[in-house]
Amino acid sequence: MISLRSVLWLCARYELVLAVRSRWLQMFAVVFAGLALAVASAGYILSGGHGVQDFSRTAVSLVQVVLLLVPLASLVFGGLALTPDRGAAELLYSQPVPRGAILIGRMLGVWLALAAAELIGFGIAGLVVQSQAGLDGLSRYGALVITAVVITGVFLAIAALLASLNPGRRTRVLAAALVVWFVTVVLFDVAVLGIASMLRSGSASRLLISATLINPVDAARTGALLAIEGTAAFGAASLALLRFTGGAAMAAAYVGLSLAAWMVLPLWLAARTLSRADI
């Protein structure tokens, strides 16, 4: 009998091969590399300087680009890859192996492909930065790379859940994916700020900090900036965050737990939903 590990690897390898051949993924790698290079090269323009930023400044400048582009790419690629057509879904999930294992294996394959595309972009920009500005701040740049890979997994897990809820309906999955991206990246922060503006100072601070840890995009941003700039990342807001969480180590732990939960729970729900679906 085929082992669970073999099922996972077989499905992951299959999706990885398909993704690597995809022109959309190749375009994503090129666009990501171009944006990383542009940010690294344009960092001193506003201050009247010129040249390539060092790794620390490049990492800070790239945080927002990563948190806008990576969730969108993960949701779209995940929605396209993990939602097979009706006939293909019936054939795929009728095999004598757990449906959840098939789904997780396929998600792993897409994750590896997207992570590889991101690493290519970061690597090309990193080579240029190293050649012009040296290795100062390389570890902080590496923290941003890890953040990008983790947030890719988070939003692929959400895409897997959307695909399991709408098997064989790619248009619906893609529409839901765009809604999820807009809510998590744009609307959530606006709504929280609006509510906080109507509360007293202490309650507003607790709400803002809690919201930061609940939303995966905000949690990833907080973790990345803390890793890059340390406890001075948000000025006075950093002190409030550290006071609320109990220190830098606990703040990092809360961020890690939030991102882990956003990765594990949607994937678990997706596997559970798929195992009960009539496909």
N, C-alpha and C positions, 0 to 999 in steps of 0.2 A: 504493500500500500504506500502511495506517495506521501511523503512527510509534509507537515505544515511549512517548514522552512523551504522545501523545494517549490511548493506552490507560490509562496511569497516571492522567491527569487525568479521563478519562471515568469510570473505576471509583471514583476518590476522590470526585468530585462526586455520583455515584449514592449512595454510602454516606453521604456528608455530608447529603444531602437526607433520606434515610431516618432517619438518627440525629436530626436536628433535629426531625422530626415525632414522634419517639418520646416518649411520656409518661414513660418510665423516665429518659431523659436529662434531661427538664425537671425531674423530681423530684430527680435528682442535683444539678442546678444549684441548686435551691432549698435542698436540705439542706446542700450545701457552703457556700453563702452564709450560711445560718443558723448553722452551726458556726463559721465564721470570725468572724461578728459576735459570737457568744457568747463565744468565746475572747478577742477583743479587749476586750470589755466586762467580763469577769470576772477579768481578770488580777490586779487589786489586792485581790481579796476575801480571799485567804489572808493577805495582809500587813496586813489591817485597813483598807485604803484603799477608794477608790471612783473611778469614772470610767473612761475609755477609755485603754488602754495606748498608748504610742507605737509606731512601726513596728518598732523593734528588738525590744522585748519581745513584741509580737504575733507577729513572725516566729519567735522562739524557742518561744513557746507553741504555735504551729501546726505545728511540725515533726512531732511525733508523730502528730497528727491526719491530716496529709497522708500520712504513711507507713503509716498503717493503712487509710485510706479509698481513696486513689487506686489502689494496686495491686489492691485487691478490685474496685473499679469497672471498672478496665481489663481485668482478666481476665474478669469476667462479661460486660461489653458486648462485648469482643472475641470471646469464645466464642459469644455469641448471633449476632453480626453476621457472623463469618467462617466459620461452619459452616452452609451452606445445606442445605435438605432434599435428599433423594436426587435427586428429579427436577430440581430447580433446579440442583443441582451438576452433573449430567450435561449440562444445557443450557449452563450458564455456561462450564464448562471444556472444552467441545467446540468453542469458537470458535477460529478460525485465528490465535490470538495466544498468546504464551507464558503458561503458567499462572502462573508466578512473577510476571509483570507484573500479572496480574489480582489476585493475592493482595496484592501490595505496594500497588497502587492502592487496594484496598478498605481495607487497614489504615490508609493515610494519611487516608482519609476519616473513619474512626472516630476517629483521633487528633486531627484538626482539630476534630471535634465535641466530644470530651471536653475538649480543651484550651480550647475556647471556653467550655464550661460552668464549668471551673475559673477561667478569667479573669474571668468574670462574678462568681463568688463572691469572688475576691480583690479585684476592683474595687469591689464594694459595700462590703466591709469596709474597704478602703483609703480610700474616700471618707469613711466615718464617722471613721476614725482621723485623717485629715488635718484634718477639720473640728474635732476636739476636741483633738488633740495636736500638730498641725503636721506638717512634712515631715521631721523628724529621724529618720534611720534608714531612709529610703525605699529606698536602694540595697540594704540588707540584706533588706528585704521583697521587693524584686525578685529577689534571689538565691533566695529560697524559691519564688517563682512559677516561675522557670526550672527549679528542681529538680522541682517537681510536673509540669511539662510533659515533662521528660526521663524521669522514672520512669513516666509514662503510656506513652511510646513503648516503654520496656523491657518492660513487662508486656503491652502489646499484641503485641509481637513473640513473647513466650512463648505468648500466646493463639493467635497465628497458627500456631505450631508444633503446639500441641495440636489445633487444627482440622484441620491437614493430616494428622495421624496418625489422626484419626477422622472422615473425611469423611461428612457426613450424619448424625452421631450427636451431637446437641446435648447430650443428657443425660449422655453419657459425657464430653464435653468440659467441661461445667460441673462435673461431679464432680472431674475432674482439675484444673480451675482452682482449685477450693476447696482441694484438697490442696496445690497449689503455693503458694497464698497462706498457708496455715497453716504450711507448712515454712519459707518464706522470712521471714515476719513474726514467727512465734512460736517454732517448734520449733528452728530453726537456732541461734539465740542460746543457748537453754537447753542444747542438746547441746554446743555449743562450751564454754560455761562449765563444764559438768560434766566434760568431758575436761580442760580447763585446770586444774581444781581438783586433779587427780591428778598434775600435772606439776610440775617444779621451776620456780622463778620466771622464769628466763630463757626456758625453753622455752614456758611458759604465755604470756608476753608476746608472743613471736613468733607463737604460734598465734592469739591473740586479734587481733593486728594483721592477720595474713594473712586470717583469717576475715572481718574487717571489710571488707577490700578485695575479697574473693571474692563475698560475698553482695550482690546489688544494692541491697537495702533498707538494709543497713548502710553500703554505699558512699555511697548518696545521703544518708543521715543525716550521715555524716562530712563530706561535701562541703558540705552545707547549713550545718552548725554552724561549720565552719571559715570559710565565707563570711560568716556572721552575726556570730560572736563572735571570730574570729581564732584565733591559736595558743593562746589560753587557754580554748578551748571545753571541753576535758575535763580541765583541771588537769594533774596529773602524767601522765595518759595521753597528753595532747597531746605532751609532751616525748618519750615513748617512740615515739609515731607518727612524729614529725619526725626522730628519731634513726634509726629503721628505714628511712624512705623517703628521707632525705637532705635534709630541709628542707621548707618550706611549699610551694614551687613544685612540687617532685617529688611531694609528697603529693597536691596537686591534680591533677597529671598522672596518677598512679596511679588516683585516683578516676575521672577522666574516661575512662581506658582501660578500666577495669572496666565502667562503664556503657555505653560504646560497644560493647564486646564482647558484653555481654548484649543489646544491641539488634540487632547485626548477625548474630551467629552463629545465634540461633534463627530469624531471618527467612530466612537463607540455607538452613538445614536445612529449614525449612518449604517454601520454593520448590523445593528439590531433591526432597523427599519427594513433593510434589504433582505434580511433572513426571513421576514414575515411577508414580504411583498409577493403579490401574485404576478409573476413575470412569465 
